């Protein structure tokens, strides 16, 4: 009985060894495929398993080899092999990391190819680790992608916001490329927006605040007083925030992109101390507010109009006041600013 048990264990051991030898013999030799330049076989390896928990060392090494071989037809399968989960790690480097490195190598030599696939696949619309990984790859490839992006955006405007996000990472280094593109296509709103972004005016609120500080937005929209529906962003003080019903038609989203920005309303609130009323307890200060308002052309910095509005005087101090009263302010009707604004800018 014991002898049979020993024989069974020996048979099982031999059987396991044969399976291991068979599996090893069938496993692809990545180094040999790389030396042969067999891109198709290497692609078959990385497409072999979509489960990140059963990935193999061969898939990992094949992804590296594809980047080193430099064949652009590996771009699509490499992107397709990215995992939402990082998958296999070797020396604390994930499969996704080696795929990204290979895509950077391929994209540097084939920028049009990687943008074409991005456009066709729609992967940029996703909210996943794969989409984030592609963005990291494009940022690393760098400004060489600007021209292919500009061509792609002409065919697919849905790429605009994604392209602007990438461009913003390149910063002012891409200004010469964009300026040349603007000279060739001065009517392109996307290029104007990209130029404003590269100049440091990525967000409308930042651009508008800069205008109120005396800066100009070179690629903002032209202001034409004869046109209806002039668009602008209006910088307002704290007090106006509590009067949104008055400003509804001149809300801050009238120009949601800097290339649409025409005029900025710069608003400065000044509290003027009129009198300090003395009491046995805390004194009471009486203030009358002044509102200095100017309308500025975003593109040129020209002040189109300016006016100072004054609130009503605060009430007089009484013989006796409640202990909590410390400040008295006069009322102000904000709608009068809106009426004045309508002379120059229509909502």
C-alpha positions as a Markdown table, in Angstrom:
| # | Residue | x | y | z |
|---|---|---|---|---|
| 1 | Unk | 0.0 | 0.0 | 0.0 |
| 2 | Unk | 2.8 | 2.4 | 0.9 |
| 3 | Unk | 4.7 | 1.5 | -2.2 |
| 4 | Unk | 1.7 | 2.4 | -4.3 |
| 5 | Unk | 1.4 | 5.8 | -2.6 |
| 6 | Unk | 5.0 | 6.5 | -3.3 |
| 7 | Unk | 4.6 | 5.6 | -6.9 |
| 8 | Unk | 1.6 | 7.8 | -7.2 |
| 9 | Unk | 3.4 | 10.8 | -5.8 |
| 10 | Unk | 6.3 | 10.1 | -8.1 |
| 11 | Unk | 4.0 | 9.9 | -11.1 |
| 12 | Unk | 2.3 | 13.2 | -10.1 |
| 13 | Unk | 5.7 | 14.9 | -9.8 |
| 14 | Unk | 6.8 | 13.7 | -13.2 |
| 15 | Unk | 3.5 | 14.8 | -14.7 |
| 16 | Unk | 3.8 | 18.3 | -13.2 |
| 17 | Unk | 7.4 | 18.5 | -14.5 |
| 18 | Unk | 6.2 | 17.6 | -18.0 |
| 19 | Unk | 3.5 | 20.2 | -17.9 |
| 20 | Unk | 6.2 | 22.8 | -16.8 |
| 21 | Unk | 8.5 | 21.8 | -19.6 |
| 22 | Unk | 5.7 | 21.8 | -22.1 |
| 23 | Unk | 4.6 | 25.3 | -21.0 |
| 24 | Unk | 8.1 | 26.6 | -21.1 |
| 25 | Unk | 8.6 | 25.2 | -24.6 |
| 26 | Unk | 5.4 | 26.8 | -25.8 |
| 27 | Unk | 6.1 | 30.2 | -24.2 |
| 28 | Unk | 7.3 | 32.7 | -26.8 |
| 29 | Unk | 11.0 | 33.7 | -26.7 |
| 30 | Unk | 10.7 | 37.4 | -26.6 |
| 31 | Unk | 14.3 | 38.1 | -27.2 |
| 32 | Unk | 14.3 | 35.9 | -30.3 |
| 33 | Unk | 11.2 | 37.6 | -31.6 |
| 34 | Unk | 12.8 | 41.0 | -31.0 |
| 35 | Unk | 16.0 | 40.1 | -32.9 |
| 36 | Unk | 13.9 | 38.9 | -35.8 |
| 37 | Unk | 11.9 | 42.1 | -35.7 |
| 38 | Unk | 8.7 | 40.0 | -35.6 |
| 39 | Unk | 6.3 | 42.8 | -34.6 |
| 40 | Unk | 3.2 | 40.8 | -35.4 |
| 41 | Unk | 4.2 | 38.0 | -33.1 |
| 42 | Unk | 5.0 | 40.4 | -30.3 |
| 43 | Unk | 1.7 | 42.1 | -30.8 |
| 44 | Unk | 0.0 | 38.7 | -30.4 |
| 45 | Unk | 1.8 | 38.3 | -27.1 |
| 46 | Unk | 0.5 | 41.5 | -25.6 |
| 47 | Unk | -3.0 | 40.8 | -26.9 |
| 48 | Unk | -3.0 | 37.4 | -25.4 |
| 49 | Unk | -4.7 | 38.1 | -22.0 |
| 50 | Unk | -7.0 | 41.0 | -20.9 |
| 51 | Unk | -6.9 | 39.9 | -17.3 |
| 52 | Unk | -4.4 | 42.0 | -15.3 |
| 53 | Unk | -4.1 | 39.3 | -12.7 |
| 54 | Unk | -3.0 | 36.6 | -15.1 |
| 55 | Unk | -0.5 | 38.6 | -17.1 |
| 56 | Unk | 2.8 | 37.0 | -17.9 |
| 57 | Unk | 6.4 | 38.1 | -18.0 |
| 58 | Unk | 6.3 | 37.6 | -21.7 |
| 59 | Unk | 3.6 | 40.2 | -22.1 |
| 60 | Unk | 5.7 | 42.7 | -20.1 |
| 61 | Unk | 8.8 | 42.1 | -22.1 |
| 62 | Unk | 7.0 | 42.1 | -25.4 |
| 63 | Unk | 5.6 | 45.6 | -24.6 |
| 64 | Unk | 9.1 | 46.8 | -24.0 |
| 65 | Unk | 10.4 | 45.2 | -27.2 |
| 66 | Unk | 7.7 | 46.8 | -29.4 |
| 67 | Unk | 8.7 | 50.3 | -28.2 |
| 68 | Unk | 12.4 | 49.5 | -29.0 |
| 69 | Unk | 11.6 | 48.2 | -32.5 |
| 70 | Unk | 9.8 | 51.4 | -33.4 |
| 71 | Unk | 7.1 | 50.1 | -35.7 |
| 72 | Unk | 4.1 | 52.4 | -35.7 |
| 73 | Unk | 1.6 | 49.6 | -36.2 |
| 74 | Unk | 2.3 | 48.7 | -32.5 |
| 75 | Unk | 0.7 | 51.9 | -31.3 |
| 76 | Unk | -2.9 | 50.8 | -31.5 |
| 77 | Unk | -2.4 | 47.4 | -29.8 |
| 78 | Unk | -0.2 | 48.9 | -27.1 |
| 79 | Unk | -2.9 | 51.5 | -26.3 |
| 80 | Unk | -5.5 | 48.7 | -26.3 |
| 81 | Unk | -3.4 | 46.7 | -23.9 |
| 82 | Unk | -3.4 | 49.4 | -21.2 |
| 83 | Unk | -5.2 | 48.2 | -18.0 |
| 84 | Unk | -7.5 | 50.1 | -15.7 |
| 85 | Unk | -5.6 | 48.0 | -13.1 |
| 86 | Unk | -1.8 | 48.4 | -13.3 |
| 87 | Unk | -1.4 | 44.6 | -13.7 |
| 88 | Unk | 1.9 | 42.8 | -13.5 |
| 89 | Unk | 4.8 | 44.5 | -11.7 |
| 90 | Unk | 8.4 | 43.6 | -12.1 |
| 91 | Unk | 11.0 | 45.5 | -10.0 |
| 92 | Unk | 8.1 | 47.6 | -8.9 |
| 93 | Unk | 7.4 | 48.8 | -12.4 |
| 94 | Unk | 3.9 | 48.1 | -13.7 |
| 95 | Unk | 2.9 | 46.8 | -17.1 |
| 96 | Unk | 1.1 | 50.1 | -17.8 |
| 97 | Unk | 4.4 | 52.0 | -17.1 |
| 98 | Unk | 6.3 | 50.0 | -19.7 |
| 99 | Unk | 3.5 | 50.4 | -22.2 |
| 100 | Unk | 3.6 | 54.2 | -21.7 |
| 101 | Unk | 7.3 | 54.3 | -22.2 |
| 102 | Unk | 7.0 | 52.3 | -25.4 |
| 103 | Unk | 4.2 | 54.6 | -26.6 |
| 104 | Unk | 6.4 | 57.6 | -25.9 |
| 105 | Unk | 9.2 | 56.2 | -28.1 |
| 106 | Unk | 6.7 | 55.3 | -30.9 |
| 107 | Unk | 4.9 | 58.6 | -30.6 |
| 108 | Unk | 8.0 | 60.8 | -30.8 |
| 109 | Unk | 8.7 | 59.3 | -34.3 |
| 110 | Unk | 5.1 | 58.9 | -35.4 |
| 111 | Unk | 3.1 | 61.9 | -33.9 |
| 112 | Unk | 0.5 | 61.8 | -36.6 |
| 113 | Unk | -0.2 | 58.1 | -36.0 |
| 114 | Unk | -0.8 | 58.4 | -32.3 |
| 115 | Unk | -3.1 | 61.4 | -32.7 |
| 116 | Unk | -5.0 | 59.7 | -35.5 |
| 117 | Unk | -5.6 | 56.7 | -33.3 |
| 118 | Unk | -6.6 | 58.9 | -30.4 |
| 119 | Unk | -9.1 | 60.6 | -32.6 |
| 120 | Unk | -10.5 | 57.5 | -34.1 |
| 121 | Unk | -10.8 | 55.5 | -30.9 |
| 122 | Unk | -12.5 | 58.2 | -28.8 |
| 123 | Unk | -10.4 | 57.1 | -25.8 |
| 124 | Unk | -9.9 | 60.8 | -24.9 |
| 125 | Unk | -13.6 | 60.9 | -23.9 |
| 126 | Unk | -13.2 | 58.3 | -21.3 |
| 127 | Unk | -12.8 | 58.8 | -17.6 |
| 128 | Unk | -10.5 | 55.9 | -16.8 |
| 129 | Unk | -6.9 | 55.1 | -15.9 |
| 130 | Unk | -6.4 | 54.3 | -19.6 |
| 131 | Unk | -7.5 | 57.8 | -20.6 |
| 132 | Unk | -5.2 | 59.3 | -18.0 |
| 133 | Unk | -2.3 | 57.1 | -19.1 |
| 134 | Unk | -2.7 | 58.3 | -22.7 |
| 135 | Unk | -2.7 | 61.9 | -21.5 |
| 136 | Unk | 0.5 | 61.3 | -19.6 |
| 137 | Unk | 2.0 | 59.8 | -22.8 |
| 138 | Unk | 1.0 | 62.8 | -24.9 |
| 139 | Unk | 2.4 | 65.3 | -22.5 |
| 140 | Unk | 5.7 | 63.4 | -22.4 |
| 141 | Unk | 5.9 | 63.3 | -26.2 |
| 142 | Unk | 5.7 | 67.1 | -26.2 |
| 143 | Unk | 5.2 | 70.0 | -28.6 |
| 144 | Unk | 5.8 | 67.8 | -31.7 |
| 145 | Unk | 2.1 | 66.8 | -31.3 |
| 146 | Unk | 0.8 | 70.4 | -31.7 |
| 147 | Unk | 0.5 | 70.3 | -35.5 |
| 148 | Unk | -1.1 | 66.9 | -35.7 |
| 149 | Unk | -3.6 | 68.0 | -33.0 |
| 150 | Unk | -4.4 | 71.2 | -35.0 |
| 151 | Unk | -5.2 | 69.0 | -38.1 |
| 152 | Unk | -7.3 | 66.6 | -36.0 |
| 153 | Unk | -9.3 | 69.4 | -34.4 |
| 154 | Unk | -10.3 | 70.7 | -37.8 |
| 155 | Unk | -12.1 | 67.4 | -38.4 |
| 156 | Unk | -13.3 | 66.7 | -34.9 |
| 157 | Unk | -14.1 | 69.7 | -32.7 |
| 158 | Unk | -14.8 | 67.4 | -29.8 |
| 159 | Unk | -11.0 | 67.1 | -29.4 |
| 160 | Unk | -10.7 | 70.8 | -28.7 |
| 161 | Unk | -10.9 | 70.8 | -24.9 |
| 162 | Unk | -8.7 | 67.7 | -24.6 |
| 163 | Unk | -6.1 | 69.3 | -26.9 |
| 164 | Unk | -6.2 | 72.5 | -24.8 |
| 165 | Unk | -5.5 | 70.4 | -21.7 |
| 166 | Unk | -2.4 | 68.9 | -23.3 |
| 167 | Unk | -1.3 | 72.3 | -24.7 |
| 168 | Unk | -1.5 | 73.9 | -21.3 |
| 169 | Unk | 1.1 | 71.4 | -20.1 |
| 170 | Unk | 3.5 | 72.6 | -22.9 |
| 171 | Unk | 3.2 | 76.2 | -21.8 |
| 172 | Unk | 4.6 | 79.1 | -23.7 |
| 173 | Unk | 7.1 | 76.9 | -25.6 |
| 174 | Unk | 4.5 | 76.3 | -28.3 |
| 175 | Unk | 3.8 | 80.0 | -28.9 |
| 176 | Unk | 5.8 | 80.1 | -32.2 |
| 177 | Unk | 4.0 | 77.0 | -33.6 |
| 178 | Unk | 0.6 | 78.5 | -32.7 |
| 179 | Unk | 1.5 | 82.0 | -34.0 |
| 180 | Unk | 2.4 | 80.4 | -37.4 |
| 181 | Unk | -0.8 | 78.5 | -37.4 |
| 182 | Unk | -2.8 | 81.7 | -36.5 |
| 183 | Unk | -1.1 | 83.5 | -39.5 |
| 184 | Unk | -2.3 | 80.7 | -41.8 |
| 185 | Unk | -5.7 | 80.5 | -40.3 |
| 186 | Unk | -6.6 | 83.8 | -38.5 |
| 187 | Unk | -10.3 | 82.9 | -38.2 |
| 188 | Unk | -9.7 | 79.7 | -36.1 |
| 189 | Unk | -11.3 | 80.3 | -32.7 |
| 190 | Unk | -9.5 | 77.2 | -31.4 |
| 191 | Unk | -6.1 | 78.5 | -32.3 |
| 192 | Unk | -6.9 | 81.9 | -30.7 |
| 193 | Unk | -8.0 | 80.1 | -27.5 |
| 194 | Unk | -4.8 | 78.0 | -27.5 |
| 195 | Unk | -2.7 | 81.2 | -27.9 |
| 196 | Unk | -4.4 | 82.8 | -25.0 |
| 197 | Unk | -3.9 | 79.7 | -23.0 |
| 198 | Unk | -0.2 | 79.6 | -23.9 |
| 199 | Unk | 0.1 | 83.3 | -22.9 |
| 200 | Unk | -1.1 | 82.5 | -19.4 |
| 201 | Unk | -4.8 | 83.2 | -19.8 |
| 202 | Unk | -6.3 | 79.7 | -19.7 |
| 203 | Unk | -9.3 | 80.6 | -17.7 |
| 204 | Unk | -11.7 | 83.5 | -18.4 |
| 205 | Unk | -11.8 | 84.7 | -14.9 |
| 206 | Unk | -8.0 | 84.9 | -14.8 |
| 207 | Unk | -8.0 | 86.8 | -18.1 |
| 208 | Unk | -10.7 | 89.2 | -16.9 |
| 209 | Unk | -8.9 | 90.0 | -13.7 |
| 210 | Unk | -5.7 | 90.6 | -15.7 |
| 211 | Unk | -7.6 | 93.1 | -17.8 |
| 212 | Unk | -8.7 | 95.0 | -14.7 |
| 213 | Unk | -5.1 | 95.1 | -13.6 |
| 214 | Unk | -4.1 | 96.8 | -16.9 |
| 215 | Unk | -3.1 | 93.8 | -19.0 |
| 216 | Unk | -4.5 | 92.9 | -22.5 |
| 217 | Unk | -5.7 | 89.6 | -23.9 |
| 218 | Unk | -4.1 | 89.6 | -27.4 |
| 219 | Unk | -6.3 | 87.0 | -29.0 |
| 220 | Unk | -9.6 | 88.0 | -27.4 |
| 221 | Unk | -12.6 | 88.9 | -29.6 |
| 222 | Unk | -12.8 | 92.3 | -31.2 |
| 223 | Unk | -15.2 | 94.7 | -29.5 |
| 224 | Unk | -17.7 | 96.2 | -32.0 |
| 225 | Unk | -20.2 | 98.6 | -30.4 |
| 226 | Unk | -22.4 | 98.4 | -33.5 |
| 227 | Unk | -23.0 | 94.7 | -32.9 |
| 228 | Unk | -25.6 | 93.3 | -30.6 |
| 229 | Unk | -24.9 | 90.6 | -28.1 |
| 230 | Unk | -21.4 | 91.8 | -27.2 |
| 231 | Unk | -19.9 | 89.3 | -24.8 |
| 232 | Unk | -18.0 | 89.9 | -21.7 |
| 233 | Unk | -17.1 | 88.9 | -18.2 |
| 234 | Unk | -17.8 | 91.3 | -15.3 |
| 235 | Unk | -15.6 | 91.4 | -12.2 |
| 236 | Unk | -17.9 | 92.3 | -9.3 |
| 237 | Unk | -17.5 | 93.1 | -5.6 |
| 238 | Unk | -18.8 | 91.1 | -2.7 |
| 239 | Unk | -21.9 | 93.2 | -2.4 |
| 240 | Unk | -23.1 | 92.4 | -5.9 |
| 241 | Unk | -22.9 | 88.7 | -5.3 |
| 242 | Unk | -25.9 | 89.1 | -3.1 |
| 243 | Unk | -27.8 | 90.8 | -5.9 |
| 244 | Unk | -27.6 | 88.1 | -8.6 |
| 245 | Unk | -31.2 | 88.7 | -9.7 |
| 246 | Unk | -30.2 | 92.1 | -10.8 |
| 247 | Unk | -27.2 | 90.8 | -12.8 |
| 248 | Unk | -28.8 | 87.7 | -14.2 |
| 249 | Unk | -28.7 | 88.9 | -17.9 |
| 250 | Unk | -25.0 | 89.9 | -17.4 |
| 251 | Unk | -23.9 | 86.8 | -15.7 |
| 252 | Unk | -20.3 | 85.7 | -15.5 |
| 253 | Unk | -20.6 | 82.9 | -18.1 |
| 254 | Unk | -21.4 | 85.2 | -21.1 |
| 255 | Unk | -17.9 | 84.5 | -22.3 |
| 256 | Unk | -17.0 | 80.9 | -21.4 |
| 257 | Unk | -13.8 | 81.0 | -23.5 |
| 258 | Unk | -11.1 | 83.7 | -23.6 |
| 259 | Unk | -11.3 | 83.9 | -27.4 |
| 260 | Unk | -15.0 | 85.1 | -26.9 |
| 261 | Unk | -14.1 | 87.7 | -24.4 |
| 262 | Unk | -14.8 | 91.2 | -25.6 |
| 263 | Unk | -15.2 | 93.5 | -22.6 |
| 264 | Unk | -14.7 | 93.3 | -18.9 |
| 265 | Unk | -16.5 | 95.3 | -16.3 |
| 266 | Unk | -14.1 | 96.2 | -13.6 |
| 267 | Unk | -15.8 | 96.9 | -10.3 |
| 268 | Unk | -14.2 | 98.6 | -7.3 |
| 269 | Unk | -16.1 | 99.2 | -4.1 |
| 270 | Unk | -14.9 | 101.9 | -1.7 |
| 271 | Unk | -16.3 | 102.6 | 1.7 |
| 272 | Unk | -16.0 | 106.3 | 2.7 |
| 273 | Unk | -16.1 | 107.0 | 6.4 |
| 274 | Unk | -18.5 | 110.0 | 7.0 |
| 275 | Unk | -18.7 | 110.2 | 10.8 |
| 276 | Unk | -17.9 | 108.3 | 13.9 |
| 277 | Unk | -20.6 | 108.5 | 16.6 |
| 278 | Unk | -19.3 | 108.3 | 20.1 |
| 279 | Unk | -21.1 | 106.5 | 22.8 |
| 280 | Unk | -20.3 | 105.2 | 26.3 |
| 281 | Unk | -20.1 | 101.8 | 24.8 |
| 282 | Unk | -18.6 | 100.9 | 21.3 |
| 283 | Unk | -18.6 | 103.8 | 18.8 |
| 284 | Unk | -20.7 | 103.6 | 15.6 |
| 285 | Unk | -19.1 | 104.4 | 12.2 |
| 286 | Unk | -21.2 | 105.8 | 9.3 |
| 287 | Unk | -20.1 | 104.8 | 5.8 |
| 288 | Unk | -21.2 | 105.9 | 2.4 |
| 289 | Unk | -20.1 | 103.5 | -0.4 |
| 290 | Unk | -18.7 | 104.5 | -3.8 |
| 291 | Unk | -18.7 | 102.1 | -6.7 |
| 292 | Unk | -16.1 | 102.8 | -9.3 |
| 293 | Unk | -17.1 | 101.0 | -12.5 |
| 294 | Unk | -15.2 | 100.8 | -15.8 |
| 295 | Unk | -15.8 | 98.9 | -19.0 |
| 296 | Unk | -12.5 | 97.8 | -20.6 |
| 297 | Unk | -11.9 | 96.3 | -24.0 |
| 298 | Unk | -10.1 | 93.0 | -23.3 |
| 299 | Unk | -8.0 | 93.0 | -26.5 |
| 300 | Unk | -6.7 | 96.5 | -26.4 |
| 301 | Unk | -7.1 | 97.6 | -22.8 |
| 302 | Unk | -9.0 | 100.7 | -23.9 |
| 303 | Unk | -11.4 | 102.1 | -21.3 |
| 304 | Unk | -14.7 | 102.3 | -23.1 |
| 305 | Unk | -16.6 | 104.0 | -20.3 |
| 306 | Unk | -16.3 | 104.6 | -16.6 |
| 307 | Unk | -18.4 | 106.1 | -13.9 |
| 308 | Unk | -18.6 | 106.3 | -10.1 |
| 309 | Unk | -21.9 | 105.5 | -8.4 |
| 310 | Unk | -22.6 | 106.6 | -4.8 |
| 311 | Unk | -24.9 | 104.9 | -2.3 |
| 312 | Unk | -27.5 | 106.8 | -0.3 |
| 313 | Unk | -26.1 | 108.4 | 2.9 |
| 314 | Unk | -26.5 | 106.1 | 5.9 |
| 315 | Unk | -29.1 | 107.1 | 8.5 |
| 316 | Unk | -28.2 | 109.4 | 11.3 |
| 317 | Unk | -27.0 | 108.0 | 14.6 |
| 318 | Unk | -29.8 | 107.9 | 17.2 |
| 319 | Unk | -29.6 | 109.2 | 20.7 |
| 320 | Unk | -29.4 | 105.6 | 21.9 |
| 321 | Unk | -28.4 | 102.6 | 19.8 |
| 322 | Unk | -28.4 | 98.8 | 20.3 |
| 323 | Unk | -25.1 | 97.5 | 21.7 |
| 324 | Unk | -24.5 | 95.3 | 18.6 |
| 325 | Unk | -24.7 | 98.2 | 16.1 |
| 326 | Unk | -21.2 | 99.2 | 15.0 |
| 327 | Unk | -21.5 | 100.2 | 11.3 |
| 328 | Unk | -24.2 | 102.1 | 9.4 |
| 329 | Unk | -24.3 | 101.9 | 5.6 |
| 330 | Unk | -26.5 | 103.6 | 3.0 |
| 331 | Unk | -28.7 | 101.6 | 0.6 |
| 332 | Unk | -27.7 | 101.3 | -3.1 |
| 333 | Unk | -29.8 | 100.2 | -6.1 |
| 334 | Unk | -27.5 | 98.0 | -8.2 |
| 335 | Unk | -29.9 | 98.1 | -11.1 |
| 336 | Unk | -28.7 | 101.6 | -12.0 |
| 337 | Unk | -25.3 | 100.1 | -12.9 |
| 338 | Unk | -27.0 | 97.7 | -15.2 |
| 339 | Unk | -29.0 | 100.5 | -16.9 |
| 340 | Unk | -25.7 | 102.4 | -17.4 |
| 341 | Unk | -24.0 | 99.2 | -18.7 |
| 342 | Unk | -26.7 | 98.7 | -21.4 |
| 343 | Unk | -25.5 | 101.8 | -23.2 |
| 344 | Unk | -22.3 | 100.1 | -24.1 |
| 345 | Unk | -22.8 | 96.3 | -23.9 |
| 346 | Unk | -25.9 | 94.3 | -24.7 |
| 347 | Unk | -26.4 | 91.0 | -22.9 |
